[in-house]
Amino acid sequence: MKKEIEQQYLKSPLNNEMLNYKVYVPGRAEAFLVRMAGFVLGGAVGLIFYGGLFKSDGVATTATYIANIVCFVVVGIVASKFLMPIYIKRSLEKRRNTLKKQFRDMLESLTASFSSGSNVQGAFESAFEDLKMQYEEKDYIVREMREILNGMAQNIAVEVMMKDFGFRSGNEDIESFADVFEVCYRKGGDMKSVIHRTHAIISEKMAVADEIETKLTSNKMQHNAMSLMPIAVVALLKGTNDAFAENFATPMGVIINTVAIGIFIAAYKYGVKIVDIKG
């Protein structure tokens, strides 16, 4: 069966188009720039490893220039397709981390509002005013809080609005909070205690994740440097040693190059998994 493609925007209970945080669709200009960057960088790397084929006595022939163009285009296209999923994944991670931090601030404001004796609607309204002083109108949490308050103003249960936000967020902490909030609100539980505890748990998780990220920063830098090192070394040797460059242009050199690049890509992916910490 064909897998259903998730949409970038989903209908809220108010029938408004709201952001689906689980999906990232770059704009046309953004996607074009990413693909062009991948194409140019990939093509340049392709020339470093496969450029200079079909030379005659060390002199470039027409076949050499044609081979260079074909190599640049083919490797560039492959690289642009390879780069786009990486860019989308990084953009999604950045968006989710931003949303998580803004949600933590929302809980902090809600906790303060409930502590002052406000009811649920008053607490959300007060928290919304606090968030507007911290963030701009375009920020995620301001948009979400505005939608929740608009839903409450139109007699849509606040727990329904929170459940919709949790579903679209793709964040298990927000989803869990929406579930707990629904049960607590319906059963008349201690909302202040629930929100305070949720805020404390999320803050602790983020603090631990930040500490791990800090400790892994040097490892990630080393990984990135080691990933670029083979390309830099080959480019340096080919640019300064004609005999070395000629060996790369032989059939055996092409085969060894291809095998080495395959090992290099596999090692890079394995290294990414090692230093990748899920927040």
Secondary structure, 3 states (H helix, E strand, C coil): CCCCCCCCEEECCCCCEEECCCCCCCCHHHHHHHHHHHHHHHHHHHHHHHCCCCCECCECCHHHHHHHHHHHHHHHHHHHHHHHHHHHHHHHHHHHHHHHHHHHHHHHHHHHHHHCCCCHHHHHHHHHHHHHHHCCCCCHHHHHHHHHHHHHHCCCCHHHHHHHHHHHHCCHHHHHHHHHHHHHHHHCCCHHHHHHHHHHHHHHHHHHHHHHHHHHHHHHHHHHHHHHHHHHHHHHHHHHCHHHHHHHCCHHHHHHHHHHHHHHHHHHHHHHHHHCCCC
